[in-house]
Amino acid sequence: MTSAQVENQHGVADADGSAPEEGYQRGLGNRQIQMIAIGGAIGTGLFLGAGKAISKAGPSIILAYAIVGLVIFFIMRALGELLMYRPVSGSFSEYAREFLGPFMGFVTGWTYWLFWVVTGITEVTAAATYIQYWNHDIPQWVSALVFTVALFGINLISVKIFGELEFWFSMVKVTAIVGMILIGLGVILLGFSDAGDTASFSLLWSHGGFFPKGIGGTLMTLQIVMFAFLAVELVGVTAGEATNPKKVLPQAINTVPWRIGLFYIGALIIILSVVSWTAFEPGVSPFVAAFAKIGLPAGAGIVNFVVLTAALSSANSGMYSTGRMLRDLARNGQGPKFFTRLSKNGLPTTGTGVSVAMMLVGVWINYQWPGDAFNYVVSFATISGMWAWIVILLSQLRYRAKANRGELPQSEFKAIGAPYTSIFALAFIAMVIVMMGIDPDTRISLYAAPVWAAIMGVGYLIIKRKDPDVFKGGGRGHRPVDSIPHHPGDTL
């Protein structure tokens, strides 16, 4: 094992009396971890982005979400196997460093950090635009500044407060989807409201069939669908601060299938049975369209509130994640040492503060130059998020091979069907990347990748020249294999 060890200077102990390995406080309980996992799989990609996917594929978008959902489950089970082998806050960066080499850990840590910084910029900016739905007199930059400062303040208090806020953000999204499903079922089965005369499950195939744009049209939406699931892996970053990671993380990961089935597939089946797919167009929320068809005048306001919470949830997660990633890099000699500092509450406030400062700069750039130049930067979020998935799968394959040879202990939570499911998921991601290159709307995401790769290469050479030992044997501060303490009564 190649995890860096930092002494616990705050006297925080795990349930079994042992100190947390990384100095963090284990303040995220089962309830919060479950809702963080749910919230990570539900975002603006469903509430807003699904409209574009529906217009491109018709009802077959349901199949696209099902297929991608299966791939996401394979990725999460691969992550779960790694987490149960060694639950650490550095997560993807740590596993890349151990199984793919220190350079890959370096690239993964900084890439995932940038992913959340860029995502935080876009989400805070989006949240500010949603406020203008109710009040156009509030300047967008003012709302963005208020949201950023407020979320940063929450992240400075304690990890429990972060988890509680994520719990309620996720609760809003879940309530909205469940409410839409129940209302839609009432319209379809009981025939009430303005949509009662036309709502029917037959709308799924009566306007050009289930594949009105052909198989090709469905395939070209896979990248849109994949983007909707970005950040589902965030639950892995919570491993170092979960109260009982050996128990709660497998539970959260095993809920992925029913979450996708209910919140994505179930919701889309109902929406497309209330409103014909031909009525959807890019930029229009399918939830707004469904509420309008049903005749609920407050529907647009409800959805606007939901997407506001979704954006704030994503920005909040970004602040949480960036501080942990910077600290992991610093502990391994691949980032400035001051990022290793923890507050008295066990929070990486320095790294979080620097990341928030970057987000504020991004908000200012978006205010000054809202054109194509900023969109080029934002587009990188898509490919960098998928990079984390690729690293998870590659690391799991290397870990499983070593565990099978007896070089490492077996994980208590093995990925289903691995290595074949992991190889399938990698091939699927590769296919989606190829489609991104074909589609002019998403091709720009691939242009950013070589630029970032060059920056990473230069950074690697600079650090290696300054301290050659950083990239030897996993970097500074690493330690030999030791076991992660189990909590009494842990079960999988």
N, C-alpha and C positions, 0 to 999 in steps of 0.2 A: 504494500500500500504506500502511496506517496503523498499523503496529506500533511500539510504544514500544521504544526501544533503551536498554539498560543496559550500561554499560561492564563488561567482564569484568575484575574486580580480582583474580582468583585464578590467572590464567595458564593456564586450562584451554583446550586447543585441540582442534578437531575433527581428523578423520583427515587432512584436507587442509591442516592447519596454520592454519586460520582459527579465531578464537575463537567459541564458541557465542554466538548473538545475544542470549540472555536471561541469561547468566551461569551457567546450570545446567551441570552436568557430564553429558556424554553417556555414562551408565553402564548403560543398558538394552540388552542384546544381543538378537540375533534369537531365541534360545531363550526368553528371558524375555518378550519382546514377544508371541511366538506363544502362550505359555501364559497371559499376561494377557488376550489376546483370547479365548482359549477359556474361561478362568475367568469373564470378564465375561458370557458367554452362558449360563453354568450356575450356578444358585444354588438357594436354598431354594424358589423358585417352581416348580422341577421336582421336587425331592425331597419337598417337602411340599404345595405349592399345587396340584399337578396332580390330587390326589385330589378336590378340590372341582370342578374343571373336568370331570373324568371323570363324576362323579355328575350333572352338569347336562346333559352332551351325549352321553355314551356314547362308542362308538368313533369317532364323527365328530370328536372332539377332535383326532384325528390330522390331519384336514384343516385344522382351525383353526390348529394349530401350523405346518402347511406354508404356509398363506396368510400368516400373520403373519411367518413366517420369510422369505418372499419380500420382504415390505415392509421388514423389518429389513435385508435385503441391499441394497435400493435406498437406504435411509438411509445405510448404511455406505459404499456406493460414492460417494454424494454427499459424505460426509465425506472419503473418500479423495481425491476431486478437489480439495477445498479444502486438504487436508493437503499434497498434492504441489505445490500452488501456493505454499503458505507454511506449513511445519511449525513451529508454535509451541505452547508449553505452555499458553497461554491458550485455545487452540482455539476452542470455541464462542463464548466471549465476544469474542474478537478478531475472528472472522468477522462476528458480529452488529454489532460496532462499525464495521467497515469497510463492510459492504454494506447494513445496515439502519439505521444511524445510531448515534451514541454513546449515546443513551438506551437503545436495545435492547441494546447491549453491557453497559450498567450493569445492566439488569434481568436479563439472562441470566447474568452473572457471579455476582451475589448469589443468584439463584434456584438455580443449580447448586451453589453453596456450601451453601445451606440444605438442598438435597436430600441432600447427603452427610452433613451434620451430623445431620439427622433419621434418615437411614438408619443412620449409625454408632450412634446411640442405640439404635435398635431391634435392630440386629444384635448389639451387645455384650450387651444385655439378653437376647436370645434365646440367645446362647452360654452365658450364665450359667444359664439354665433347662435347657439340654441337659446341663450338668455334673451337675445334680441327678438325672439318670437313673441315674448311677452312685453318687452320694453325696448323700443328702438332708440330711446334717448341715451341709454347707457353705452358709452364707447366700448368697442370690442376689446381694446387693450386693457381697459380698466377691469373688466370681468376676468380676463385672462390672468392679470396680475393678482387679483383677489383670490382666485381659485388656487393659483400656484403657491402663494404665501400661506393660505389656510391649510392646504394639504401638506406642505412642508412642516408647518407647525405641528400637525398631527403626527407626522413621522418622527418628530423629535421627542415626543412624550414617552411612548413605550410601544413595543411590538403588539401588546394586547389591544391598544387603541387602534392601531392599524388593522388588526384582524377584525375588530368589532365593526369598524367602518366598512370594511370589505363585506362583512356579513350582511349589513343592511343594504349596501349597494346591490349585492347579488339578490337579496330578497325582493327588491323592487323589480328587477328584471324577471325573476321567476314568477312573481305574482302577475305581472303583465302578460306573460306568455300563457300561464295556466288560465287566466281570465279570458284571454282571446280564444283559447281552445274550448272552454266551457260555453261561452257565448255563441261561438261558431257552431258547436254541436247542437245547441238549442235551435239556432236558425235552420240548420239542415234537417234535423229530425222532427222539430215541432212546427216549423214554417212561420215563426213570428218575425216581425220587423219588415223593413222595406225590401230586404233581400230574400224573404221567405219564399216568394214565388219562383225564383230562379236558382236558388242555392241547391246544389245536389252534388253527390260524389261523382256523378256522370260528367261533370265539368272537367274531370281529370283526363278524359279521353274523347270528349265530344267536339272539340274544336281543333281538328287536324290530327287527332290521335295523341298518344302519350309522348311520342317523339315528333312534334310538329316541325322542328328544325333539323330533323335527322340525327343520327348518332354523332355526326361531326359537330353539330351545334352543342350537343350535350358535353362532348369531350372538351370543347373550347371553354366551357364554364368551370372546368375543374380547378383552374388556378384561382378563380374568384372564390370558389368554395373553400379552397385550402386557406386563403387569406382570412376567411371568417373564423378559422380555428386558431389563428396565431395567438399565442400567450396561454394556450391550454397547458403548456409545460411549466407554467409558473409555480405550480404546486411543488415542483422539485426544488425550487429555491428556498422554500419554507422548511426544508428538512432539518436544517440546523437549529430551528427555533420552535419546532413542533414539540408539544409536551410529551408525546409518546409516538415517535416517528415509526417504530416498528409495527404499530397497530393502525394508526390513523391514515398513514399514507397509502397502504394497500387498499383500505376501505374507500378512500377518495378515488383512487385509480380504477377500482372495479365498478364504480358508478358511471364511468364514461359511456358505456353502451346505452344505458337507459336515459342518461342525460341527453345524448345526441338523438336518441329515438323519440323522446318526448318533446324537447325544446326546439329541435330543428325539423325532423321528419314529421312529427305529429302536428306541429304548428303549421308547416307548409301544406300538409294534406288538407287541413281545415280551411286555411286561407284560400287555397286554390279551388276548394269546393264551394266557397262563398262568392268568390270573384273569379271570373274567367281569366286565364293567363293572358289573354289578348288585351286586357285592360291595363296591364302593368307596363311601366316604362322606366328606364334608368333614372335614378335620382328621386324616385317616389317610393316611400316606404310601403312595403306590402301590408304592414299593420295599419297604416293610415288609410290605405285603399279599402281594406276590409272593414274598418270602423265606419268609413264614409258610406259604404254600400249597405251596411246594417242600419245606418241611420242614427249613429251616435255622434252628435255634434261636438262632443268633447273629445272625440277620438284623437284628433290631431294634437291637441294639447297633452293628452295622456301619453302618446308616443313621444312627443317632444321631451316630456319630463323623464321618460324612461331612457331615451338616448342621452340625455344630459347626465343621468346617473351612470350610464355605461361609460361615457367619456371620462367622467371624474374617477370612476373605478379604475379605468386603465391608467390614467395619470398617477393615481395613488399607488398602483402596483409598480409603475415605472420608478417612482421615487424609492420604493422599498427595494426593488431589485438592483438598481444601479449602485447603491451604497454597498450592498453585499458583494457584488461582482468586483468593484474597485478594491475592496478590502482583501478579497481572495487573491487578486493579482498582486497586490502589494505584499502580502504574506509570502508569496512565492518569488519575490524579487523582480516581478515583471510590471511594477507600477511604483509610484512614489511611496516612500515609507510612511508618510504621515496619514495615508489612507488606512493604516492598520489600527488607528486609534478608535477606542470605543468610549462612549459616554458612560456615566455612572449607571445608566439604565441598560447598558449592554448594547447600545445602538451605534452603528457606523456613521455618525453624524457628519464627519468630515467628507467622506465620499458622497453621501447624500446631498450635502450642501453644495459641493462642486457640480454635481449633476443637475441640481435645481438651477444653479446659476447658468448652466448651459441651456437649460430649457427656457429660461427668461430671455437669453440672447436670441434663441430661436423664435420666440414669440415676437420680439422686436423686429427681427429680420422679416418675419411674415407680415408684420404691420407695414414695414417700409417697402418691401418688394414682394408682393403677393403673387407674382407671375411665375413663369416657367422655371426660373433659376431655383426658387425654393422648392418647387415640385420635384426637381431632380434629386434634391437631398432627401425629401420625404419618401421618394420611391424606394430608397435603399432599405426601408423597414421591412419590406416584403421578403426580399431575398435573404436578409440577415436573420429574420425569424426562422426561415426554413433551414438555414445553416445549423441552428441549434438542434433541430430534429435529426439532421444528417449525422451530427456528432454523437447524439444519443445512440442512434442505431449502430454506428461503427464501433463505438465504445462497448456497447453491449455484446456485439459479436466477438470482440477481442477478449472481453471478460469471460464470456461463456467458454471460449476455447481454452483459456487458461484454467478455469475452474474444472473443466472436464479432464484436463491433464493432471489435476491435483496440485497445481501451483498456487491456487487461491481457494479459499473456502467457498462452498456453494451458497448461493443466495437462497433465502427462505421464501422468495416470491418470484419464481421463475416466469419469464416471458412465455406465453402460450405459443406453441408451435415453432419456437426459435430453434435453429437460426433461419428457417425458411420464411417465417413471417417478417423478420427484420429485413431479409434480403428483398422480399416482395415490396415492403414499404420503401426501401431505398430506390428500387426500380421505379416505383410509382412517382416518387418525388422527382427523379430524373426525367420522367416523361412530362411532368408538369412544367419543369424548367424549360424543356424543349418547346412546349406550347407557349410559354411566356415569350420566348424568342420569336415565335411565329405571329403572335397577336400584337399589333402595333400599340394597343392600349397598355400592355404590360411589359413591352420590350425594354422600356426605359429602365426598369428595375435591374436588368442584367448589365446595363452600361455602368452602373455605379459599382458593381462588384469588382472589376479589375482595378478601379481607382483605389478602393479600400484595400484590396490585396497588396497594391504597391505601397500604400502607407504602412501597412502591417509589416511588410518586408523591410522597409527602411527602419521602422521602430525596432524590429528584431535585431538588425545589424548594429544599431546604436547601443542597445542594451548589452548585447553580447560583447561588443568591443569594450564597453565600460566595465563589465564584470562577466568574464567568460564562464564562471561557475554557475551562473543563473540557469543556463540551459543544459547543464550536465546532470544527469541522473535525476531529473525532475525539479531542479532548482533548489534554492536555499531553504533551510528551515524544514525540510522534509524528514520524515521519520520512518522507521521500519514498520512492518505490519503489526498492528495490534487490533484488538477487537473493540467494536462499538458496544458500550454497555447496554444490556437489555433491561427493560423495566419489568418488575415483578408482574406476572400474569399476562405477559405479551402473548398474543395469539394472532394467527394469520388466517 
